[in-house]
Structures are given as C-alpha cells and as structure tokens.
Amino acid sequence: MPALLTPRPTKSPLLPLMALISAAAATLYGCNQYPALAQAKIEPCVAIDMLVADHSNNFADIRTRPRPFNSITVWQTDYEVIQDRCEIWGWGSGKFNYVCSIVSPTKDVATARYSDSIKRVQGCLNSDWVATENPRKVGNGVHTRFIQANNPTTVSLHLVETPGIFSTEWTTYASVGNYSDKL
C-alpha cells in the first residue's frame, strides 16, 4: 500500500489516474498549490476538502500539460494523492474529475483497499454527505458515491475488474468531481 506522500512536483512524463481510492488506499493528497503545506504531509481529510472546493474551479490551478483525445482531455497534475497515479479528466461539456487509481494483483487486495477507502472518506466528510453503493453499469465491479444535496461535486470510489492478456487484475479508483456511472 502506498504511504502518505510529502507533496512535491513530479518529473514523470505521465501521471496515471483517482481521489480517494487511495484516500482509501491509505494515501491522500499533497499539493504544491498551497506553499505552506509543501514541506508537510497533508492530512487526507484536508486534501479531500481542498479537492471538493477546487472542483468549482474545474481544478484549473492544479492542471498542467493537457493531452486531448476524442471525447476527453487528460491533464497531468503536480497535486498527487498517490505519486504518479493521479490526473485530471475533462469530459462532456465542462465536466471535470480529479482521479487516482491503483492496480492490485488480486481481487482481495483491491477489495480491502476499496473498503478502507470508503471508511476513510466517510470519516472525512460530514453527515451532510450520503453514500450509496451500486454495481457498476460498465464492466465488473462496484462503486460508492458520496453526494451532498445542492452540490454538483461527488466523491466516488470504484472497484473495477481490469482483464489483461495474461491475468485479471483489479483497480481501485477514487474520484472527486462530476459524477458519471461510466467512470
């Protein structure tokens, strides 16, 4: 399991993906946008609060190096919950998500990370946030979505089967931003 990181810029040319998983997976947010926090480990709940607040700004202050694709633009970010595993997705018309992911060798490992993440996120969000868990509509797995009345921002955790050529792995995603049952 990744450890809580000291915030720092990443030199990696690619940053893979989702927010809370690793929030869940026992690791959360560090950000250079907040210089006072640059040398300290940021608490997961503070990181979640920062991301929820920054969603209204489409994560503009932490997006760097866009890569446009047909239906989505993927930005790298120096604000990493998990080193080299987070990025920002712009999709649809004006929808944005900060996403982190972590691949697990077995379903048991991924399920433990997913369950831990749910507990961690529930401990960070106040009672105005309501959690619902449902099967994914795309692919095998489940997702838990935390929503708050009159707030377009969601915090989502996903447990997803990711079949490969030689074996099946499971990926845990964490996302802060607009909700989609396809993510």
N, C-alpha and C positions, 0 to 999 in steps of 0.2 A: 504494500500500500504506500503511495507517495506520502511524503511528510509535508507539513505546512512549510511553505517556502518564504524566504525573505524576498520581498519584492525587488525585482531588478529587470532591466531591459533584456530582451532575448536576442541573441545573434543568429538564431536558427532561421533559415530561409522559409520554413513552413511551420505553421502552427496548426496542428490538428484541433479537434473540437470539444464542450457543455458543462453549467454554473454550479451546479450544486451537487452534481454527482459526486464530484469529488468533494464538494462541500460535504457531501455524504461520504465519499470515499475516505474521508478524514483529512481533507485538504481544502483550504479555501484561500481566498483572494488576497492578492498583494497588488499594489498599483503605484506606478511612478507618477500618476496624475496628482497624487497627494504627497508632495515632497516631505512633509513632516513624518509620513509613515514609511518613507523609502528605506530607512535603515532598520525598522522594526517589523516583526512578524505581525501581520494584520489578523485580527480575530475573525473567524468565519462569519459571525453574525454582522459585524461591521461591514465586511465585504458584501454580503447579501444586501444589506441596506443601501450601500453605495451603488450597486448594480441596479437595484429596483429604482432608485432615484434617477440614475443616469439613463434609464430606458426612455424617459420622456424626451431626452435629447438625442435619441437614436444612437447612443454610445459614441457620439461624434468626437468626444475628447480622447477616447482610447482606441479609435480605429486608425490603422495605418496600412499602407500597401494593399490597395484593393486588387482583387482578381475577379473580373467579370466573367460569368458563364451565361448560358441562355436564359435561365429563369432565376438566377441567384447571383449575388456578388458576395464574395468571401473576403473579409479583411483580416489581416494579421493584427495582433494586439500585443502590447508590452504589459498589459494588465493580465497577469496569469494566475489563475487559481491553481492550476497544475502546470508545471513547467512544460512548455512545448505541446500542450494538449488543449488549448483554448483558442477560439477565434470568434469573429462576429459575422453573422449572416444577415444580409439584406435581401428581402424577398417580397413577392407580391407588390402591392403598391404601398410603399412606406412602412413596411413591417421589418422589425429588427430583433435579433436574438443574440445574446452572448451565450456561447455554447462551449462546454468542455466535455471530453469523453475519455474513457479509459477502457481498454480491451482487457478481458480476463481470460485465462486459459480454460476455465470451466464455468458451467452454469452456477455451481455452488459458490464460487468466489464472487462472481458478478452479483448473485442474489444477495450475498452478505453485504457487498458494497452498496447496493441499491437500498437495502433495509436500513443500513447505518446512515445513509444519506437522508432518508425520509425522517428518521429520528432527529438528526442534526438540524435539518431545515425546520421541522416542527418546533424545535427548541429555540430557534432564532426568530421566527415570525410570531406576531402577537395573535390573540384569539380572533381577530377580525378576518384572518386568512383561513379558508376552508379547504381541506384536502379531499380529493376524490381519486380513487384508483380504478382504472379500467383496462381491459385488454387493448392492445394497440390495434388500430384499423389496418395498418400496413406492416406486414411482417409478424413474426412470432415475438411475443413479449408483453409487457405491461407498462403502464405509465401512471404516475401520480402527479396530479396538477393541483397546485395551490393557487386559489383565486381569492380576491378581495372585492367586495361589492364596489361598484363605480370606479374600478381601477382596471385599465386595459393591460396592465403588466401581470404576467403569470410567472410562477416559478414551477418548473416541470422537471421531473426525474423520469428517466426511461431505462428499462431493462430490455435489451434487444438481442435476439439471436442474429449472429452475423456469420452465415455459412461461408466457408472458404473452399478452396480446391481440395485441400488435404484433410481439413478438420473444421469443425464448427466451433467458433468462439462466441463469447457473449460480451456485449459492450454496454456500459452504463453511461448514460448521457445526463448532463444537468444543463438546464437552460433557464435564462431569465429574459423575458421579453414578451413578444406576441405569441399567442397560443396557436398551434396547429396540431391536429391529430396525426399528421403525416411526418412530423419531425421525429 
